[in-house]
């Protein structure tokens, strides 16, 4: 089994790819993006897949109830957002309220980050990153909310892409136990590597 | 006459937009991969392939700089290139 920090890095790669897909869609424009049948399904199905892959993370890599609940909620909302976007792209879902699934996923993810981090910002690096990710998702929810209001608005799509790339950078910075800006609580333990 | 000029100007602006879009799409993947290379240079200890003795699979191959390079390359080959081809049609 990979160490926990490697799992974070693999998900970081997933978020980086998600960000790149969305940026490419913004740059190319919706019409060109939809010229090949598979492309509109690309990022929603990728998001859904990441949600599915979060389940084994929840099962095998969490060591407390609150961690398990947080990872479980990320799995559920990523699958929900991915599935809703797939349904909208395919035309199976007609009610525009389904567009609120993605901002809902952002909000739930942000709250899960903030609630499951029990330590203050500078306790250790992962604490800092959890706080940062939580607030990023909560504030970043503005973009999918704007997209729900105006689906083809390039600024909103670019905003979501930038949030994903930032989430990716943050997850890439994660280590199992490491200082943050020179701060490491003695209660956190010894850095591994 | 003025309609013709306006049409020409609009067409020129549109083609300039397409050129910039193609350029941006063509650089997105390589730029990402380059960021991974820069990261590897700045933090060479992250790339354990450079000193592989005693390292397992995860520490050798699943390292952030390598993953960033891989993401950039995959994106360029499988997403950006077909998209550029569609833009240029």
Interface residues (C-beta under 8 A of the other chain):
Chain A: X2 X3 X6 X9 X10 X12 X13 X16 X17 X20 X21 X23 X24 X27 X28 X29 X32 X33 X35 X36 X39 X42 X172
Chain B: X21 X24 X25 X28 X29 X32 X58 X62 X63 X64 X67 X68 X70 X71 X72 X74 X75 X79 X80 X82 X83 X86 X87 X89
